Amino acid sequence: MITADQIDTYRRDGVVCLRSMFDSQWVAQLDHGLTRHLEEPTSRARVWDRDEFDRTMLWDSMAWKRIAEYERFVRESPAAEIAGTVMESSGVNYFFDAVFVRSPGSQFATPWHQDEPYWSVHGFDTCTIWMPLVSVRAENALGFVPGSHRWDRAYDHYDFGRLNPDAKSEIDRSDFSATADAAVPDVASDPAGFGVMSWDMEPGDCVVFNSRIMHGGSGKLPDDTPLRVFTSKWLGDDVRIAFRSEGMDPDFSRIMTEYGLQPGDRPGTDLLPRLWEASS
């Protein structure tokens, strides 16, 4: 399903767009699961943006154990194999899911950031599979700075807890004030100069990206266009559990400890299950 050229692209750029990786049944199943999910969001759900026209951008995560369609996708779809193949890992563990739902016409743009520095794990071999469940144009899709997954510098963490127009009190907050030695580059002011990449995509397509790559910018939808995205996060060979003193989002340290996972351990247990081996 995945060519050597596509693997080379991922290795070089930190991101690759893969076409028609998931058939219509997988897409329909996720879309049905997302509809149920929105009716009963988790305690982590919150609106990131609400404008004067009540157009919203909603985020929620870690719902796969309670949404049967998500768990079936995680365990049985090609996703684990795609992640392991692109990362050239001997095997992969599942990490967590996140959904992003934008109202038609939403003008909110995702802040530019990296993922892995926020997480309760450490390692280069981490990736996200970003799947739109509706058609999306390149100018509205998530954008990426190619090669930035290999930038050897720590950047300030954007505090996503600030994105809370409904003033929800039960949200994860960390103090990221001492996390980095450099401000995030102003990619939004010069996307061409940074070589930002994004793609027109159809349901069934996906983008796989290294979780250290600089990404953001998705949004600014036409008035007749919604955006529904399911993402899954995967852990490869060099990943270890890490409880970061500089803050984590999401912070898995408590539940990892409950499952017997400590800093330095390899991912495992039912919390972070091993779902694919290269030999298989």
Secondary structure, DSSP 4 states (H G I P E B T S, - for coil): ---HHHHHHHHHHSEEEESS-S-HHHHHHHHHHHHHHHHS--TT-EEEEE-TT--EEEEEE--TTT-HHHHHHHHHSTHHHHHHHHHT-SEEEEEEEEEEEE-TT---BPPPB-SGGGSSEE-S-EEEEEEESS-B-TTTS-EE-TTGGG--S--PPP-GGG--TT--SS------TTS-SSPPP-GGG-TTTTT-B---B-TT-EEEEETTS-EE--B---TT--EEEEEEEEE-TT-EE---TT--SS--HHHHHHTT--TTPPS-TTTS-EEEETT-
